[in-house]
């Protein structure tokens, strides 16, 4: 199954969590980038009080001076990722609507402006980008799609054990 199908099956209660993570790792997802000129921290959107400090990844994880769009929630930095351009467009439209015509914040494009993005394998996000952040981080896939969205939190079985928030607990990850 492709990633959207795995997400749907998991949300319906019929999917296999390990298969979902495996498909995410094999899938090239689209990750919006933001310009550092907009005042964002090294990995993205959201004021510093909405998540862990934005210390950012090493320079090799920064892409042409832009940064991967993310937001902090619940003490976790969430990197936004999308399964296709249509899902990214729905997210961009929702964000623009929420701003009611106001300019983009944190380096985000203003309403009506094109969004830039990079294609990244899920495995690279989980195994290289997240560990470079220096704090709890996960991936939010298709964030504007409600029933088609999925979170990949920073737990064992999803991210490397050394950056998993549940490292050292007795329960196993996914």
N, CA, C and O of each residue as an XYZ file, in Angstrom:
696
protein
N       0.834     -1.194      0.000
C       0.000      0.000      0.000
C       0.875      1.253      0.000
O       1.994      1.245      0.513
N       0.353      2.311     -0.576
C       1.039      3.593     -0.541
C       0.736      4.287      0.789
O      -0.180      3.890      1.509
N       1.510      5.321      1.106
C       1.394      5.978      2.406
C      -0.031      6.458      2.709
O      -0.516      6.195      3.810
N      -0.728      7.146      1.797
C      -2.099      7.564      2.136
C      -3.013      6.377      2.473
O      -3.883      6.489      3.337
N      -2.815      5.247      1.794
C      -3.616      4.054      2.080
C      -3.267      3.477      3.449
O      -4.156      3.044      4.181
N      -1.990      3.468      3.798
C      -1.566      2.987      5.120
C      -2.130      3.886      6.219
O      -2.560      3.402      7.266
N      -2.125      5.206      5.974
C      -2.685      6.140      6.947
C      -4.176      5.850      7.137
O      -4.660      5.764      8.266
N      -4.896      5.699      6.024
C      -6.338      5.432      6.100
C      -6.619      4.134      6.856
O      -7.519      4.087      7.694
N      -5.861      3.092      6.564
C      -6.067      1.808      7.235
C      -5.773      1.921      8.724
O      -6.506      1.365      9.542
N      -4.721      2.628      9.083
C      -4.367      2.791     10.494
C      -5.439      3.589     11.220
O      -5.828      3.237     12.333
N      -5.916      4.657     10.603
C      -6.963      5.474     11.225
C      -8.266      4.704     11.362
O      -9.044      4.955     12.282
N      -8.512      3.762     10.444
C      -9.726      2.943     10.494
C      -9.600      1.801     11.498
O     -10.578      1.105     11.773
N      -8.406      1.607     12.045
C      -8.188      0.551     13.017
C      -7.856     -0.800     12.405
O      -7.804     -1.807     13.111
N      -7.630     -0.827     11.091
C      -7.313     -2.089     10.424
C      -5.870     -2.162      9.942
O      -5.445     -3.184      9.404
N      -5.120     -1.089     10.132
C      -3.746     -1.046      9.640
C      -2.752     -1.657     10.605
O      -3.066     -1.968     11.753
N      -1.556     -1.815     10.104
C      -0.437     -2.338     10.886
C       0.510     -1.164     11.146
O       1.100     -0.634     10.205
N       0.667     -0.749     12.411
C       1.537      0.399     12.706
C       2.959      0.244     12.161
O       3.549      1.222     11.702
N       3.511     -0.959     12.205
C       4.870     -1.165     11.685
C       4.899     -0.958     10.175
O       5.858     -0.396      9.646
N       3.854     -1.408      9.473
C       3.783     -1.203      8.030
C       3.642      0.280      7.707
O       4.210      0.757      6.725
N       2.891      1.010      8.525
C       2.729      2.449      8.340
C       4.081      3.155      8.447
O       4.438      3.959      7.587
N       4.821      2.850      9.500
C       6.136      3.483      9.682
C       7.068      3.090      8.539
O       7.807      3.930      8.026
N       7.040      1.824      8.137
C       7.883      1.376      7.028
C       7.559      2.095      5.736
O       8.461      2.484      4.994
N       6.280      2.275      5.461
C       5.886      2.974      4.232
C       6.294      4.435      4.296
O       6.740      4.995      3.294
N       6.148      5.069      5.468
C       6.595      6.452      5.607
C       8.090      6.553      5.338
O       8.529      7.466      4.638
N       8.868      5.641      5.876
C      10.323      5.668      5.694
C      10.695      5.550      4.215
O      11.670      6.161      3.778
N       9.934      4.777      3.440
C      10.233      4.557      2.010
C       9.679      5.645      1.096
O      10.042      5.703     -0.079
N       8.815      6.502      1.611
C       8.113      7.485      0.789
C       8.849      8.817      0.751
O       9.331      9.312      1.771
N       8.925      9.386     -0.451
C       9.426     10.754     -0.597
C       8.251     11.686     -0.308
O       7.255     11.688     -1.031
N       8.378     12.476      0.757
C       7.333     13.417      1.133
C       7.773     14.829      0.774
O       8.962     15.100      0.613
N       6.805     15.718      0.652
C       7.073     17.118      0.336
C       7.067     17.913      1.634
O       6.100     17.882      2.395
N       8.164     18.623      1.873
C       8.304     19.406      3.099
C       8.455     20.873      2.708
O       9.421     21.237      2.038
N       7.502     21.725      3.121
C       7.621     23.141      2.781
C       8.839     23.767      3.452
O       9.230     23.386      4.555
N       9.419     24.728      2.762
C      10.555     25.462      3.321
C      10.138     26.896      3.577
O       9.245     27.431      2.919
N      10.796     27.499      4.535
C      10.546     28.896      4.860
C      11.861     29.636      4.801
O      12.928     29.060      5.018
N      11.773     30.904      4.510
C      12.955     31.738      4.415
C      13.370     32.206      5.793
O      12.525     32.628      6.583
N      14.668     32.140      6.101
C      15.113     32.640      7.406
C      14.896     34.132      7.553
O      14.898     34.644      8.673
N      14.706     34.850      6.438
C      14.479     36.287      6.508
C      13.178     36.608      7.223
O      12.990     37.724      7.706
N      12.277     35.631      7.295
C      11.008     35.850      7.951
C      11.085     35.765      9.464
O      10.074     35.952     10.141
N      12.238     35.492      9.999
C      12.403     35.491     11.440
C      12.208     34.141     12.095
O      12.202     34.049     13.323
N      12.049     33.105     11.316
C      11.845     31.789     11.915
C      13.139     31.282     12.511
O      14.231     31.696     12.121
N      12.998     30.392     13.449
C      14.168     29.717     13.992
C      14.708     28.761     12.955
O      14.084     28.608     11.905
N      15.828     28.112     13.187
C      16.466     27.284     12.187
C      15.617     26.177     11.591
O      15.940     25.702     10.503
N      14.559     25.746     12.237
C      13.717     24.750     11.577
C      12.287     25.163     11.543
O      11.422     24.289     11.488
N      11.973     26.397     11.569
C      10.633     26.651     11.176
C       9.756     27.619     11.885
O      10.196     28.560     12.546
N       8.479     27.346     11.718
C       7.430     28.260     12.123
C       7.083     28.081     13.586
O       7.396     27.067     14.209
N       6.434     29.091     14.105
C       5.947     29.034     15.471
C       6.851     29.803     16.403
O       8.073     29.658     16.348
N       6.262     30.624     17.264
C       7.062     31.365     18.220
C       7.828     30.422     19.136
O       7.396     29.290     19.350
N       8.953     30.864     19.678
C       9.755     29.996     20.516
C       9.003     29.392     21.699
O       9.374     28.316     22.167
N       7.954     30.055     22.197
C       7.250     29.510     23.348
C       6.299     28.371     22.998
O       5.670     27.811     23.896
N       6.174     28.011     21.724
C       5.287     26.932     21.321
C       5.990     25.589     21.227
O       5.360     24.610     20.827
N       7.226     25.502     21.567
C       7.921     24.230     21.484
C       9.338     24.371     21.966
O       9.712     25.393     22.542
N      10.133     23.338     21.732
C      11.516     23.374     22.199
C      12.306     24.452     21.461
O      11.893     24.895     20.390
N      13.421     24.872     22.015
C      14.235     25.900     21.362
C      14.649     25.465     19.968
O      14.907     24.288     19.718
N      14.708     26.443     19.057
C      15.109     26.173     17.682
C      16.614     26.300     17.543
O      17.117     27.313     17.058
N      17.327     25.274     17.967
C      18.770     25.304     17.800
C      19.141     24.947     16.381
O      20.179     25.372     15.873
N      18.298     24.170     15.747
C      18.483     23.869     14.336
C      19.465     22.753     14.067
O      20.258     22.371     14.928
N      19.397     22.242     12.862
C      20.268     21.157     12.456
C      21.597     21.685     11.960
O      21.754     22.888     11.750
N      22.559     20.786     11.772
C      23.814     21.209     11.164
C      23.546     21.791      9.778
O      22.486     21.561      9.195
N      24.504     22.541      9.259
C      24.320     23.205      7.976
C      23.911     22.271      6.847
O      23.186     22.689      5.944
N      24.355     21.012      6.873
C      24.003     20.123      5.772
C      22.512     19.791      5.751
O      22.014     19.316      4.730
N      21.787     20.024      6.842
C      20.353     19.781      6.859
C      19.558     21.013      6.427
O      18.346     20.928      6.232
N      20.220     22.138      6.280
C      19.551     23.331      5.784
C      19.637     23.295      4.274
O      20.641     22.860      3.708
N      18.595     23.746      3.631
C      18.490     23.579      2.193
C      18.505     24.929      1.490
O      17.523     25.670      1.554
N      19.591     25.254      0.828
C      19.708     26.489      0.064
C      19.315     27.721      0.868
O      18.677     28.628      0.333
N      19.681     27.769      2.130
C      19.382     28.922      2.967
C      17.977     28.900      3.543
O      17.670     29.685      4.440
N      17.123     28.026      3.052
C      15.778     27.913      3.594
C      15.769     26.876      4.701
O      16.743     26.152      4.910
N      14.664     26.820      5.397
C      14.524     25.896      6.518
C      13.241     25.108      6.364
O      12.276     25.587      5.770
N      13.231     23.907      6.895
C      12.046     23.079      6.831
C      10.982     23.666      7.758
O      11.275     24.025      8.899
N       9.751     23.762      7.266
C       8.683     24.350      8.063
C       8.262     23.389      9.169
O       8.048     22.198      8.944
N       8.153     23.941     10.352
C       7.722     23.156     11.501
C       6.982     24.072     12.459
O       6.974     25.293     12.300
N       6.368     23.464     13.447
C       5.697     24.219     14.499
C       5.840     23.436     15.795
O       5.915     22.207     15.792
N       5.877     24.161     16.890
C       5.957     23.517     18.184
C       4.582     23.336     18.792
O       3.739     24.230     18.723
N       4.360     22.167     19.392
C       3.116     21.914     20.109
C       3.377     20.837     21.153
O       3.941     19.787     20.846
N       2.969     21.098     22.369
C       3.119     20.114     23.433
C       4.555     19.749     23.742
O       4.833     18.624     24.157
N       5.475     20.686     23.546
C       6.878     20.418     23.827
C       7.596     19.643     22.735
O       8.743     19.233     22.914
N       6.921     19.438     21.592
C       7.508     18.703     20.465
C       7.544     19.621     19.249
O       6.586     20.346     18.983
N       8.643     19.589     18.520
C       8.773     20.305     17.251
C       8.245     19.371     16.163
O       8.791     18.284     15.974
N       7.193     19.772     15.443
C       6.572     18.946     14.400
C       6.952     19.480     13.026
O       6.627     20.618     12.689
N       7.633     18.671     12.241
C       7.987     19.028     10.865
C       6.789     18.690      9.992
O       6.278     17.572     10.049
N       6.336     19.642      9.186
C       5.214     19.414      8.287
C       5.690     18.667      7.044
O       6.703     19.033      6.448
N       4.965     17.624      6.654
C       5.288     16.846      5.450
C       3.979     16.469      4.765
O       2.944     16.326      5.416
N       4.038     16.309      3.442
C       2.826     16.063      2.663
C       3.075     14.970      1.637
O       4.168     14.847      1.083
N       2.035     14.180      1.396
C       2.166     13.057      0.468
C       2.129     13.479     -0.991
O       2.592     12.737     -1.857
N       1.585     14.662     -1.280
C       1.540     15.145     -2.662
C       1.296     16.651     -2.670
O       1.043     17.259     -1.630
N       1.375     17.243     -3.865
C       1.205     18.689     -3.978
C      -0.207     19.134     -3.597
O      -0.384     20.234     -3.073
N      -1.213     18.296     -3.853
C      -2.588     18.664     -3.510
C      -2.734     18.798     -1.987
O      -3.386     19.728     -1.513
N      -2.146     17.898     -1.233
C      -2.199     17.978      0.232
C      -1.460     19.219      0.735
O      -1.923     19.886      1.661
N      -0.324     19.525      0.134
C       0.417     20.736      0.495
C      -0.405     21.979      0.162
O      -0.420     22.931      0.943
N      -1.089     21.989     -0.986
C      -1.907     23.138     -1.384
C      -3.065     23.354     -0.403
O      -3.394     24.496     -0.080
N      -3.682     22.272      0.071
C      -4.769     22.409      1.054
C      -4.239     23.037      2.345
O      -4.905     23.876      2.951
N      -3.052     22.632      2.755
C      -2.425     23.193      3.950
C      -2.140     24.684      3.748
O      -2.431     25.501      4.622
N      -1.573     25.027      2.598
C      -1.252     26.434      2.309
C      -2.522     27.280      2.296
O      -2.532     28.398      2.810
N      -3.582     26.749      1.714
C      -4.853     27.468      1.653
C      -5.431     27.656      3.055
O      -5.927     28.733      3.384
N      -5.370     26.621      3.873
C      -5.880     26.713      5.243
C      -5.096     27.745      6.041
O      -5.683     28.540      6.774
N      -3.776     27.737      5.905
C      -2.944     28.699      6.636
C      -3.245     30.126      6.187
O      -3.330     31.035      7.013
N      -3.408     30.322      4.871
C      -3.714     31.660      4.358
C      -5.071     32.125      4.866
O      -5.232     33.291      5.227
N      -6.047     31.224      4.898
C      -7.375     31.574      5.395
C      -7.356     31.956      6.867
O      -8.079     32.856      7.293
N      -6.534     31.273      7.631
C      -6.432     31.563      9.063
C      -5.821     32.939      9.300
O      -6.093     33.579     10.316
N      -4.995     33.391      8.361
C      -4.344     34.707      8.501
C      -5.230     35.823      7.980
O      -4.941     36.996      8.221
N      -6.302     35.491      7.271
C      -7.235     36.479      6.720
C      -6.508     37.582      5.955
O      -6.751     38.768      6.182
N      -5.629     37.190      5.061
C      -4.948     38.144      4.202
C      -3.715     38.785      4.798
O      -3.009     39.524      4.111
N      -3.440     38.515      6.071
C      -2.245     39.084      6.689
C      -1.005     38.442      6.072
O      -1.068     37.312      5.588
N       0.112     39.151      6.087
C       1.343     38.560      5.543
C       1.720     37.296      6.295
O       1.357     37.110      7.457
N       2.453     36.434      5.612
C       2.940     35.214      6.255
C       3.866     35.554      7.405
O       4.556     36.573      7.380
N       3.880     34.698      8.411
C       4.769     34.924      9.548
C       5.818     33.843      9.583
O       5.643     32.779      8.988
N       6.891     34.102     10.265
C       7.967     33.128     10.433
C       8.514     32.642      9.097
O       8.877     31.473      8.964
N       8.574     33.531      8.106
C       9.134     33.161      6.814
C       8.162     32.471      5.894
O       8.534     32.090      4.784
N       6.931     32.297      6.319
C       5.906     31.639      5.518
C       5.456     32.574      4.397
O       5.357     33.781      4.617
N       5.182     32.052      3.207
C       4.733     32.913      2.109
C       3.424     33.616      2.443
O       2.589     33.075      3.168
N       3.250     34.816      1.917
C       1.998     35.540      2.084
C       0.917     34.855      1.256
O       1.217     34.077      0.351
N      -0.329     35.144      1.570
C      -1.455     34.566      0.836
C      -1.285     34.821     -0.659
O      -0.984     35.939     -1.077
N      -1.478     33.781     -1.451
C      -1.382     33.893     -2.903
C       0.015     33.706     -3.471
O       0.173     33.525     -4.679
N       1.023     33.746     -2.621
C       2.392     33.529     -3.090
C       2.675     32.030     -3.152
O       2.106     31.257     -2.381
N       3.551     31.620     -4.065
C       3.869     30.187     -4.153
C       4.667     29.718     -2.940
O       5.433     30.474     -2.343
N       4.468     28.479     -2.605
C       5.206     27.856     -1.504
C       6.345     27.046     -2.099
O       6.171     26.372     -3.115
N       7.497     27.110     -1.474
C       8.620     26.275     -1.899
C       8.650     25.045     -1.007
O       8.232     25.082      0.150
N       9.153     23.964     -1.570
C       9.241     22.728     -0.804
C      10.360     21.872     -1.349
O      10.856     22.092     -2.454
N      10.746     20.901     -0.561
C      11.742     19.920     -0.979
C      11.117     18.538     -0.844
O      10.205     18.325     -0.045
N      11.615     17.624     -1.625
C      11.196     16.232     -1.531
C      12.251     15.495     -0.708
O      13.437     15.518     -1.036
N      11.808     14.849      0.355
C      12.723     14.197      1.294
C      12.168     12.813      1.629
O      10.971     12.663      1.874
N      13.026     11.821      1.639
C      12.582     10.502      2.088
C      12.221     10.570      3.569
O      12.917     11.209      4.358
N      11.133      9.908      3.938
C      10.737      9.856      5.334
C      11.857      9.363      6.218
O      12.034      9.858      7.331
N      12.627      8.380      5.734
C      13.747      7.845      6.519
C      14.762      8.933      6.834
O      15.322      8.948      7.931
N      15.008      9.835      5.910
C      15.980     10.908      6.174
C      15.453     11.861      7.244
O      16.209     12.308      8.106
N      14.164     12.171      7.188
C      13.592     13.024      8.227
C      13.752     12.372      9.600
O      14.183     13.009     10.561
N      13.395     11.088      9.670
C      13.424     10.391     10.955
C      14.839     10.125     11.457
O      15.106     10.269     12.650
N      15.745      9.740     10.565
C      17.074      9.282     10.982
C      18.160     10.352     10.992
O      19.163     10.206     11.690
N      17.972     11.430     10.223
C      19.020     12.456     10.139
C      18.552     13.821     10.632
O      19.230     14.451     11.443
N      17.409     14.280     10.156
C      16.957     15.626     10.512
C      16.537     15.693     11.976
O      17.006     16.560     12.714
N      15.665     14.796     12.399
C      15.166     14.848     13.778
C      16.287     14.733     14.807
O      16.304     15.518     15.755
N      17.219     13.800     14.670
C      18.302     13.754     15.664
C      19.150     15.027     15.703
O      19.723     15.356     16.741
N      19.233     15.741     14.584
C      20.045     16.956     14.534
C      19.392     18.132     15.257
O      20.048     19.147     15.488
N      18.133     18.016     15.615
C      17.424     19.144     16.220
C      17.778     19.383     17.678
O      17.666     20.509     18.163
N      18.194     18.362     18.372
C      18.576     18.543     19.761
C      17.422     18.646     20.733
O      17.612     19.087     21.867
N      16.248     18.255     20.324
C      15.085     18.265     21.203
C      14.012     17.371     20.617
O      14.160     16.889     19.494
N      12.932     17.138     21.354
C      11.878     16.258     20.848
C      11.290     16.789     19.538
O      10.887     17.949     19.454
N      11.245     15.924     18.518
C      10.703     16.322     17.220
C      10.073     15.114     16.543
O      10.536     13.981     16.680
N       9.003     15.393     15.809
C       8.316     14.367     15.048
C       7.883     14.935     13.714
O       8.270     16.042     13.342
N       7.072     14.166     12.992
C       6.615     14.583     11.670
C       5.090     14.564     11.655
O       4.467     13.595     12.091
N       4.494     15.646     11.150
C       3.049     15.752     10.958
C       2.780     15.645      9.454
O       3.147     16.538      8.691
N       2.142     14.556      9.034
C       1.882     14.312      7.614
C       0.464     14.753      7.272
O      -0.487     14.419      7.980
N       0.329     15.502      6.186
C      -0.967     15.965      5.664
C      -1.791     16.650      6.757
O      -2.947     16.297      6.992
N      -1.184     17.621      7.411
C      -1.776     18.269      8.586
C      -3.125     18.921      8.333
O      -3.895     19.090      9.278
N      -3.440     19.289      7.119
C      -4.716     19.956      6.842
C      -5.812     18.984      6.434
O      -6.925     19.410      6.125
N      -5.523     17.703      6.428
C      -6.467     16.748      5.867
C      -7.334     16.003      6.876
O      -8.021     15.056      6.494
N      -7.329     16.384      8.120
C      -8.206     15.739      9.095
C      -8.050     14.234      9.100
O      -7.095     13.709      9.673
N      -8.977     13.535      8.468
C      -8.957     12.071      8.455
C      -7.789     11.485      7.672
O      -7.508     10.293      7.798
N      -7.108     12.284      6.872
C      -5.967     11.783      6.104
C      -4.628     12.138      6.711
O      -3.586     11.917      6.095
N      -4.647     12.689      7.919
C      -3.401     13.116      8.555
C      -2.864     12.025      9.468
O      -3.579     11.101      9.855
N      -1.585     12.156      9.800
C      -0.957     11.192     10.707
C       0.243     11.866     11.357
O       0.980     12.607     10.707
N       0.430     11.602     12.646
C       1.609     12.076     13.363
C       2.571     10.920     13.567
O       2.163      9.804     13.888
N       3.849     11.199     13.377
C       4.919     10.251     13.666
C       5.706     10.859     14.824
O       6.622     11.653     14.608
N       5.349     10.487     16.051
C       5.949     11.126     17.225
C       7.365     10.635     17.504
O       7.802      9.621     16.958
N       8.074     11.363     18.360
C       9.461     10.999     18.680
C       9.537      9.874     19.714
O       9.951     10.093     20.853
N       9.138      8.683     19.309
C       9.186      7.519     20.196
C       9.982      6.401     19.544
O      10.205      6.394     18.334
N      10.417      5.433     20.397
C      11.167      4.283     19.882
C      10.355      3.570     18.820
O       9.132      3.477     18.915
N      11.040      3.071     17.814
C      10.381      2.392     16.713
C      10.047      3.340     15.578
O       9.737      2.902     14.470
N      10.107      4.645     15.847
C       9.867      5.642     14.799
C      11.141      6.448     14.579
O      11.640      6.527     13.456
N      11.669      7.045     15.641
C      12.921      7.803     15.547
C      14.018      6.979     16.210
O      13.717      6.027     16.930
N      15.288      7.326     15.984
C      16.370      6.594     16.656
C      16.207      6.632     18.178
O      15.781      7.639     18.744
N      16.549      5.534     18.820
C      16.374      5.414     20.270
C      17.011      6.568     21.044
O      16.463      7.009     22.054
N      18.160      7.059     20.582
C      18.858      8.105     21.342
C      18.099      9.439     21.373
O      18.420     10.295     22.198
N      17.105      9.640     20.502
C      16.314     10.877     20.534
C      14.850     10.611     20.847
O      14.033     11.530     20.803
N      14.510      9.381     21.159
C      13.125      9.033     21.481
C      12.789      9.511     22.891
O      13.588      9.360     23.815
N      11.609     10.083     23.043
C      11.213     10.581     24.359
C      10.884      9.446     25.319
O      10.865      9.647     26.533
N      10.626      8.253     24.785
C      10.321      7.120     25.653
C      11.524      6.205     25.854
O      11.370      5.093     26.360
N      12.712      6.648     25.470
C      13.918      5.843     25.681
C      14.099      5.624     27.175
O      13.949      6.542     27.981
N      14.423      4.392     27.519
C      14.634      4.080     28.933
C      13.374      3.601     29.632
O      13.425      3.236     30.807
N      12.241      3.593     28.935
C      11.027      3.047     29.533
C      10.978      1.560     29.239
O      11.702      1.070     28.372
N      10.136      0.848     29.948
C      10.063     -0.600     29.774
C       9.245     -1.022     28.566
O       9.470     -2.104     28.024
N       8.278     -0.175     28.119
C       7.437     -0.548     26.986
C       8.211     -0.417     25.692
O       9.073      0.451     25.557
N       7.901     -1.275     24.752
C       8.515     -1.205     23.436
C       7.798     -0.208     22.564
O       6.612      0.046     22.771
N       8.496      0.379     21.574
C       7.896      1.272     20.595
C       7.104      0.478     19.583
O       6.814     -0.702     19.779
N       6.760      1.143     18.501
C       5.957      0.516     17.439
C       6.665     -0.662     16.850
O       6.138     -1.310     15.945
